[in-house]
Amino acid sequence: MVYIDVRTKGEHDMGSVAGALHHDIMDMMQGVFPDVPKDAEITLFCESGNRSMMACSLMEQAGFARVTDGGSIENFRA
């Protein structure tokens, strides 16, 4: 399982989930995706759940097969 924090670098630097990768959704919007296998099981999260939902869609369109929207970082931690 790969966990990816799609918040900004500033948000990520203020605290994230242990072991999670960071990949800003703005990079995904420019066509730059995390360096993980397209068949990896991936869960995305952000501050409120809006960006993770959008990032999930972007990754699916880019061919990532097993992407889940984990929602907000608070829900994800719970």
N, C-alpha and C positions, 0 to 999 in steps of 0.2 A: 504494500500500500504506500502510495506517495501522497503526502499532504502538501498543498501549495497555497501560500498566503498571497493573494493577488492585490493587496493594498499597496500604497505608495511606500517608498523606501523609508520616509520619515515615520509613517505609521508602524511599519515593521520594526524599525529600530527602537520604538518605544515598548516593544514586547510582542511576542508572537507565541506560537505553539512549539514546544520542544520538538526538534527533529524535522520541522516543516521547512520546505524550500520557500524562497521568495521569488516571485516573478510578477512584476507590476502589470496589471491589466492593460495599461497604456501601450506596453510593448506588444502584447497580443493583438491589440487593435491595429498595430503597424505590421502585423504578420510575423512577429518574432515570438516563438513559443518555447516553453521550457525544454531542456535537453533531457527528455525522458522517453522511453519507448512508447510508441503509439498504442500498444496493447497493454500498457501498465494500468493497474487500478489506481485511479487518481481521485482525490477529494479536494475540492477548492473551498476556500473561505475568505471572507473580507470583514469589514467593519459591521455592516448592516445586513448583508446578504444580497444586495442589489448587484454589486460588481461580480460576486462569485457566480451568480445566475447568468450574467452576461458572458463571463469568461468560460463558463461551462458550454454555452452555445458556440462560442468562437472556437473552442478546442474540438468540439464535435464536428464542426464544419471543416476543420483542418485535418480530420481523419483520426482523432484520438477516440478509441472505441469504448473505453470504460471510465467515463468521467462522471463524477457525482458532485452536485452542489451541496456543500456542507453548511451553507448559510453564513450567519454572523460568527465572528470569533467567539463571542460569549456563548452562543448555542453550541458551537463546536467544542468548546472546552467543557461544557456540562455533560 
